[in-house]
Amino acid sequence: MSKGGAFDLATGVGGQINKKEVLSAVDTYEKYHVSYGGEEEDRKANYTDMVNKYYDLSTSFYEFGWGESFHFANRWNGESLRESIKRHEHYLALQLCLKPGQKVLDVGCGIGGPLREIARFSSTSVTGLNNNEYQISRGKVIWEKDLAEESPLPWYLPLDTSRLSFSSFRLTTVGRFITTNMVKALEFVGLAPKGSQRVQSFLEKAAESLVSGGRKEIFTPMYFFLARKPLSGTSEAS
Ligand SMILES: C[S@@+](CC[C@H](N)C(=O)[O-])C[C@H]1O[C@@H](n2cnc3c(N)ncnc32)[C@H](O)[C@@H]1O
């Protein structure tokens, strides 16, 4: 079950990071994003640390605002965010032609939202692989298409502050305003670690950039491709 309450959000910020070190982790993480990102070799060397810090800091916000599955979905009129996410996971299972009993590897599985839904939907056994320890603890060929292109509702709609939504209230302008002040208060009284408000702030910035990239059609988070290794012993393999 996903942790969706204010207390879970507050106590989850920082993930595996010691609560007293959350603030310095936020500092380090933000420094990875100065306008010039540093030498390529340094960036490569710091990649794992950057990803880990990001997911340690942001996972409880994801769960609070989005749910157990950390991806976007194309969306139909009248469909809630949750319904569209589940439908998209079913769609992926169908595209992969998953059959009961098959073994599947989910690389970069987050906290396992899609993994669990796809395993249930297709009666397969899905193993998750992830480089972020906190998310693991929270969760225990060729065909290409940009699924977002045919979406009746834009994939970035849940993050678009100009819309009203009761089903995804936490993502609306008012919902975010409440979350901002709630996180501030939780940080002030010491329930949330120092730095929590800054995490919320950089996630807000990321959301704004996603909406802007989506509107300009220069970014999609839903580029899907299906790949299969050639079957051994067939002409495809030679
Ligand atoms: C945007 S999240 C998506 C998670 C999940 N697929 C979902 O939709 O809920 C990307 C995930 O990839 C994981 N990841 C990033 N780089 C990785 C790597 N080199 N090896 C394994 N996992 C990685 C992150 O920890 C994170 O869980």
The ligand as a Gaussian input file, in Angstrom:
#p B3LYP/6-31G(d) Opt

LIG

0 1
 C       11.005000       7.721000     -13.417000
 S       11.381000       6.393000     -12.337000
 C       10.270000       5.195000     -12.993000
 C       10.034000       4.053000     -12.032000
 C        9.048000       2.978000     -12.500000
 N        9.399000       2.422000     -13.787000
 C        7.628000       3.511000     -12.517000
 O        7.142000       3.833000     -13.619000
 O        7.020000       3.609000     -11.461000
 C       12.972000       5.808000     -12.956000
 C       13.546000       4.680000     -12.114000
 O       14.757000       4.218000     -12.713000
 C       15.694000       3.918000     -11.686000
 N       17.061000       3.962000     -12.274000
 C       17.712000       5.033000     -12.776000
 N       18.943000       4.671000     -13.221000
 C       19.048000       3.328000     -12.994000
 C       20.074000       2.369000     -13.229000
 N       21.244000       2.728000     -13.779000
 N       19.862000       1.079000     -12.886000
 C       18.683000       0.703000     -12.307000
 N       17.665000       1.585000     -12.046000
 C       17.842000       2.874000     -12.389000
 C       15.438000       4.983000     -10.652000
 O       15.919000       4.636000      -9.377000
 C       13.906000       5.065000     -10.707000
 O       13.340000       4.116000      -9.845000

